[in-house]
Amino acid sequence: MAEVRVTVDGVNYADEVEPRMLLVQYLRERLGKTGTLIGCDTSNCGACTVHLNGQSVKSCSVLAVQADGGEVLTIEGLARDGELHPVQKAFNECHGLQCGYCTPGMIMAAVDLLGDNPDPDEGEVREGIEGNLCRCTGYQNIVRSVQRAAQMMKPGASAPTETPAPVAGD
Amino acid sequence: MTATADTTALEFGKARVRKEDARLITGRSRYTDAITPPGTLHVAVVRSPLAHARITSIDTTEAKRAPGVHGVYTVSDLGADEVGMPCAWPITPDQKAPQRPVLAKDTVHFAGEGVAVVVARSAAEAKDAAELVEVDYDPLDPVLDMEAALGEGATLVHPDLGTNESATWVFDSGEAGTGGSVADAIAAAEADPDQVVVRRRFRQQRLVPAFMEPRSCVVDPTGEQMVIYSATQVPHILRTMTTVTLGIPESKLRVIAPDVGGGFGGKIGVLPEEMMTVLLAQKLGRPVKWTETRSESMLTAHHGRDQIQDLTITAKKDGTITGLDVRLLADMGAYLGLVGPGVPVLGAFMFNAIYKVPAYRFQTTNVFTTKTLTDAYRGAGRPEATFGIERIIDELAVELGREPLELREQNWIKHEEFPFTTVCGLTYDSGNYEQATARAKELFDYDALRREQAERRERGDQVQLGIGISTFTEMCGLAPSRVLGSLAYGAGGWEAASIRMLATGKVEVITGASAHGQGHETAFSQIVADKLGVPFEDVEILHGDTASSPKGLDTYGSRSLVVGGIAITMAADKVIEKAKKIAAHLLEADEADIEFSAGQFSVRGTDKGKAIQEIAFAAFMAHDYPEGMEPSLDSDAVYDPENFSFPHGTHLAAMEVDTETGRVNLRHYVCVDDIGNVVNPLIAEGQVHGGLAQGIAQALFEEANYDDQGTLVSGTFVDYTLPSAADLPSFTTEIVSTPATSNPLGVKGVGEAGTIASTPAIVNGVLDAVRHLGVADIQMPTTSQRVWRAIQEAKGRSTQETPVDTHSPGAGLGSIDPNNPQGEVQ
């Protein structure tokens, strides 16, 4: 067993975990954070995407112990004080989801993408979310959602609700 | 209150954002795997790595000793030797239907079939212990090629059946009296220099539905009703079939389909894993959970398509079609799925499509192989049919030297000819192919692209342009129960609804349609808000739980709105009827003088009135209501449609093909679909987008490949190439509406439209780009490799054979190798 101390959606946890336990299993099975979903075993689908120290990661490809000392943000912690994140709002407004299974990962990937590139064109959005698979939407409304969110997050439009933690090298 | 309704106030037609999104975008979702009742035990299935083998021994000793393990079971240990999974569609009286066991007993029939099951405290412990189960196999020859499987001396998948043929089903318009004899039409065409006969063989490759949520089932046996949570499209069918399969009284079962992460037909089955989980929960008296991995899903969840299509079309040299003959081989896989054998039959009435075909014959022969079973996948039979007819119409156009759209128009049913009874005996109620096609051409700038194509061809550009065309219609809104009965389908096609008027004026609507991403909660709320004149927000849609929604036939075949939505409309009419009596009583007026509009009951010619909410409260209080009536507005309805609905559309694709590398690029896609009246254009458009992506992916990317040992080599998302956002462009989609006349809302269904039409549009476009180089056909998916090979062969250059175990789409046994058309079994 190994110890992991981690902050998830603003709450501190200290747990003993099997060293092989994946971050996504830790989130779902130990913390009950079932909003983060598992869609494949090969890190292709991105359904499990969360932020670790401000950057999007596929939580099926990170061991829980690798998050030790870190800060994790999941879809469940993205809205602040009942106010949806602009990306969440945009997915609703632009019909960027159908069954919803890819949605948590897609939203977390999009938030990270917009952090790197606040005003992506269509091609940049498509490349930027390439690691997240959706079977329902054909992606068109997801692309629209991300671009709508970019407009909403422009300075003066409305303040982004998430302040990413500083990342080494930034 | 005005007599003329203000159309802007109507919910019907409004692009409402979805009410179900709120939980899904915040992680408040409740997919089956998130449900873990206290004391839940977890299941791991030991699966066969071999496609066909006798099981010589199963040693569970080590696994039973592993930490956390509560038990390890074979089928006999579960007492399930005699349990067979249901097939609900005997397409012929003598259909051969081998028993599909919960776990393989003596012989495994496809790679991935369950052999034993481990139950442990945690999923990880169950998986660890599953690795310790020792199974010895005596390998048998796999059966992989449909034609070889039907040949003399072929290895039999189920030797006791004496054949690999499950059934052959035929429709002949000459015999049915709905048209002429196609044999006569072909003979006449062959003898007549003024007619042509075009014969082609097309291949529908195997596909994986690839819903994003892996299948999962949690069974809680505590309490009086056993609760089955399942990631299923069909909770009601699952309840009935659990009774049929295991003998548990239906009244002792409650099935819940909570949030379900996509289905596309792939979650229409009743699974051995579901039955196994029920048996384990019964045996252990504790909740038991099974959740599959993605690889298990790819290996064992049913696949789609997989047909060989031999088509013959005859026509006069002026372009008039005189006959169509269709012969299919359909791969069932190792067993029959719940409705698998009927999937080709659903295509039987659609090969004639939008065209006036005077003579038609259809035959499907369903074949067993040692592969994963096939069953419904988005469109189920109708994409296969549309592909066949739209491909061969292009071939006919080439043969006759005709413009392919003009040839289509010459043969299609004109808008003034509706209602039109086809050569299959179906009556298409409405449609306007001219309108959809004219609009699609305009949006596509068809003539300009044809000019560009000619210029690039003349210049000999390396990248050539092709224009792909597909029209389509489909029979959907499954389905009139009597028609299903005539096809020996094992259920009806009605749908149920109930409306409860709550004391405070809010409305609960119960539907038997079970959503898994379609947006029922929003669209149905819009319908009810208009019907009852209540705010959209005041309507709550309940579905997917047999305790709250006891009656239903679930969601598939673009039926939820067209059948389920009408049931809701009928229930609302009954609510209004009851409320009108109470309103008349309270307003001291004759019932005949009560008018209902926008939620208000009023006495004609007066300003007296009462809102529906007031009536609901009055019914609840029940202090003052008419003699002879029950104090309730609540109403139920069951709707059984009298006809299918027939959406249609015209799809155009601009395809660019690099003639040096074979690389295919989808430059522009336009579709105009006629889906009748539209409840919510935002949702309808989303359905079209998603359908297009799946149909395009069949044409360009996806294939379930087996190697020569019968191992699925595209068994993960690494190997099975689901398109990403970067693989697709934005589509230009538009909806035109010729209202259906077969139902009171004038709706037609949209769930499958995009998938059905897009596959042939893409392939026709790829071929149109390279046909001048001598290429006549390219198998799907039209990967760079296949396109390049076809171009080389057209130039007379030899190409190296592709090794069959190549882990890339389009490389393996799933399709006919032009070098070895008989397949691998010699």
Interface residues (C-beta under 8 A of the other chain):
Chain A: E18 M21 Q25 R28 E29 K33 T34 G35 T36 L37 I38 G39 C40 D41 T42 N44 C45 A47 T74 I75 E76 L78 A79 L84 Q88 F91 N92 E93 H95 L97 Q98 C99 G100 Y101 C102 T103 P104 I107 E122 V125 R126 E127 I129 E130 G131 N132 L133 C134 R135 C136 T137 G138 Y139 Q140 N141 I142 V143
Chain B: V17 R18 E20 D21 A22 R23 L24 I25 T26 G27 R28 S29 R30 Y31 D33 A34 S122 A123 A124 A210 F211 M212 E213 P214 D259 V260 G261 G262 F264 T293 R294 S295 H516 G517 Q518 G519 L682 I683 E685 G686 H689 G690 G691 L692 A693 Q694 T716 F717 V718 L722 S724 A725 A726 L728 S730 F731 G754
